[in-house]
Amino acid sequence: MTTIIPDVALIDNSEERAPLVLVLDCSGSMSEDNKMGLLNEGLKTLAAELKDDPITARCGRILVIAFGGDNNVEIMGDWTDAMDFVPPELTAGGMTPIGAAMKCALDEIEAQKVQMRSAGVPYKRPIVMLLSDGEPTDDWQATAVSCKNAEGAHKVNIMAIGIGSKANRDTLGEFSNKGALNLDGLKFKELFVWLSRSIQAVSRAPTGGTVQLNPVDSWAQLST
């Protein structure tokens, strides 16, 4: 029998959580055009925006998964409530194992659900945001099917977003039933402001209610 180590934050704060997993491309190509620097600045914006709202600070729950570099896929710290979220400083290098990173995200979400249920903490449907400027360099197809199945079963809500002209939007779109969007230029700050407000809306929504998110035109490339 698996022993569940209690999370002190879940014991101290039993409010309903809005989990968010950021699956972030840290491959070598992210060093071009200061993409990594702007991504890191965007994460700082996200942290500040989440903490600025008292409800979201207590309800938002964040995990960052980086892929690329020496470790292929790395979980950047533990699940953290938004009020305690300190953005990691990401660096670029290595390949683009999106399949492994997304499998890690699905596994971490299910494990976190077990933790929250064990602590008696309710939760909203977790959001996974995948950001990449390329396409997978690993075997990704089976994981993409798992992602769509999980989304179809309302276990998770997946957003896939391409960065720059070399991002394979068609392939990224295989990880979500909604397909993929492209970032307009390098509008990471605008993306993360939008994301923070989306988490705010989710945090305030009644259990089981439908959340109407803000339009994505502040950061998404809507024209072809």
N, C-alpha and C positions, 0 to 999 in steps of 0.2 A: 504494500500500500504506500502511495506517495505521500510524504509529509509536506504539508503546505506551510511555509514559513510566513507568518502574518506580516503584512506591510503596515508599519506604524502610521503612515499617512492615512490609510483607509480606516484605521481604528479611531484616529483623532478626528477625522472628518468623514462623516457618513453620508454626505450629500450625493445625489445622483451625479455620476460622472459622464463626461463627453470625451471618450478616448480618441486620440489622434496619433497616427504613426506617420512620420515623415521618412520616406525611402528615397535617399538622395544620392545622385550620381557624383562620385568623387574620382572618376577615371581621369587619365592623363589629359584628355581633351578639355576638361573643365578648367585647365590652367590658361587656356586661350581667352583673349579678350576680357580678362579679369572676371570671368564667370564665377570662379570660386570665391573671389573677394566679395563680389556683389551678393552671392548666395549667403555667405557668412553675415554680411550686413543685414540681409533680409531676415535671417533667423533672430538677430538681435531686435529687429523691429517687431517680429512676432512675439517675442518674450515680453517686450515692453507693453505692447497693445493688450495682451492677455492679462497681464498683471494690473493694468490700469482699470479694468472692469472688475468690481468686487465679486460678482457672481461667477464670471468666467474664471477668475483666479482660483476659486475653490472647486469649480466643476470640471474645468479643462484638465486633461491628463495626457501627457506627451511622452512619446518615445521616438528617438531618432536612430535610423538604421542607415549607415553609409556603405556604399559598395564601390570597389576600386581599391587602389593602394596595395600595400603589402599583404593585408589580411583578407582581401577579397570581399567579405561581408563582415561588418563590425557593428555590433549594437553599442551605441555611444551612451553608455550609462544605463541606469534603471528607469522604469516608468516613473514619471515625476508629475506631481500636481502643478498646474500652471503657475501658481504663486511661488513655487520653488524652482522653476525651470531656468537653468543656466545653459545657454546655447553652446554646443561644442565648437571648437575652432577646427574646421575641416580643411584638409589639404588634398591636392589632386595628384593622381598617379595610378598606374595600373590599367586593368581591363574594365569590362562593363558587364558583370554577372547579374543581370537584372532578374533572371529566373530564381537564382539562389536567394537574392535579397527579398523578393516578394514572397517566397516560401517562408523565409524567416519572419516576415511581417505577419503572415497568416498564423503561424505557430505562436508567435508572441501575443497576438490578440486573443487566441483561444486560452492560452495560459493566464493572461490577465483577467479574462472573464471568470475563470475558476477562482482566482484570488479575490475578485470583487464579490462573487457570490458567497465565498467562504466568510467574508467580512460582513455580509449582509448589506452590501452597497449596491444599489441599482445603477444601471448604466444605459446610455443611449447607444444607438448603433455606431460602432467605431468607424472612423474615417481613415482611409489610407491614401496619402498623396505621394505619387511616384513622379519624380522629376529626373529627366535624363536628356543629355544632348547627343545621344547616339542610338545604338541598338544593341541587343544582348550579344555577348560573346560566349554564353554558355548554353546548355540545353534548357530552353525556357518554355517550350510548348505545353508540357504537362502542367506546369505551374500556372500558366495563363488560363488553362481550362479550370483549374481549381479556384482561381480568383473569380472567374465569371460564375462558377457554381456557387461559391460562397456569397457573392453579391446577389445572385438570383434567389438565394435562400434567406436574404435579408440579414445575413450575419455580419456584413461589412458594406461600406460604401467606398468605392475606389475611384480616385481621380488620377488619370494619367496625363502628364503634361510634358511636351517636348520643348527643349531649349535650343534655339538656333536652327539654322537651315539644314544641318546634318542629322538632326533628330529624325528617326524613322517613325513618323506618326502612325502609320498603318500597323507596325509591329507593336508599338506602345499601346495602341488601341485594343490589342488582343487581350490585355490584362483587365479590361473593364467592359461591361455591357453597354456603356455609354460612349465607347470609343475614346479618342484622345484629343486634347487641345494643344495648341502651340502657344508658348509665351510670346508676347509682342515685344520684340527686341530682347532686352535684359531687364524687364520690369519686375525684378524679384521683390522689391519693396512693396510695390502695388499688389502683387500676388499675396504676400504675407499679411498685409493690412486687410485684404479681402478675406483671407482665411481666418484671421482673428475674429472678424465680425461674423463670419459663418459659425464659428465655435460659440460666439456669444448668443447667436440666434438659437443654435441647437441646445445650449445650456438652459435657455429660458423656455423652451418649448415644453408643453405638457407631455407626459409619458404617452407614447403611442400616437402623438400628434404629428401632422405634416409640417415640415419646416420649409418656408419659402426663402431661399438664399438670394443674396443680391446678384444682379447681373455681373457677368465676368468681363464686360467690355473695358474695365479699367486696366486689365493686364493681359487679356487673351487676344491673339491674332485672329480676328473673326473673318477677315477677307482672305481669299485664296490668291 
